[in-house]
Amino acid sequence: MKNIKLFLFALSLGFQLINLSVLAQQAPIEENPKYSLLSPEEKRILKIGRLSSGKLAASRITGLIVGFGIGHAMAHQYGKMGWVFTAGEGVAAGVTLLGLTIAAASGLSALDDNRTSEEEQNSKESGDFGVAMFTAGLVGFGILKLWETLDLFVRTDLQNTQYDELQEKLNAQVRPHMSLSFAPSTPKSDGFAGVKLSF
């Protein structure tokens, strides 16, 4: 119990340090005149900011060990995909435990020497069903866990890449471009000349 408390204390201290480092990095990006031209998704990416290496490591390790979408929540990706893993892994864990309970209850009833052959058959079918539920839940949980881990790695890298691209887009200098165009007159049309100025 002491080790668990120590682990939780260290984890919470790490979260606090990560939050402080993120707050120190954020600048008032809303002051940029190009900010109003961004889509809501781009604004969300900028609001989250660049994920520090500490936050990346903490969210990925938590997602791998704990699961249930907690790593996604730490990386500000819960609304995108983390909730799927909370629900999916919760259902898979429930099915696993229910199957284990059914199989165990069936095994305990097998110890009864006063059973009829019909009760014995029902107990065997119930035990087989419990084992099948346990196996299905365990396989489902494993698949979701693998998916969650891979998704977390991809999403966190994508967040940082998109953030860097948006920062470049917002900080890019506007350079006007001027082009001249003209065409000589022909017997069927008059000539023209034009100037195009673009930003």
Number of C-alpha atoms within 10 A of each C-alpha: 6 7 8 9 10 11 12 12 12 12 13 12 12 15 17 12 13 19 13 11 15 16 11 9 10 13 10 7 14 12 9 10 9 12 16 11 10 13 10 10 9 14 18 13 18 22 15 16 21 21 19 16 10 14 22 21 15 19 26 25 15 19 28 19 13 12 22 23 28 22 28 29 17 18 23 20 19 17 11 11 16 25 17 16 22 18 13 18 24 15 15 22 17 17 22 23 17 17 25 21 17 20 24 16 15 21 15 11 16 16 9 10 8 9 13 10 9 9 13 17 12 13 21 17 14 19 23 16 17 24 20 17 23 24 16 16 24 20 14 18 22 14 13 20 22 14 12 26 21 14 17 25 17 11 17 21 15 12 20 19 13 17 22 16 12 18 14 11 12 16 11 9 8 8 8 8 9 10 9 9 9 10 11 9 10 8 6 6 9 9 11 10 9 9 10 9 9 10 7
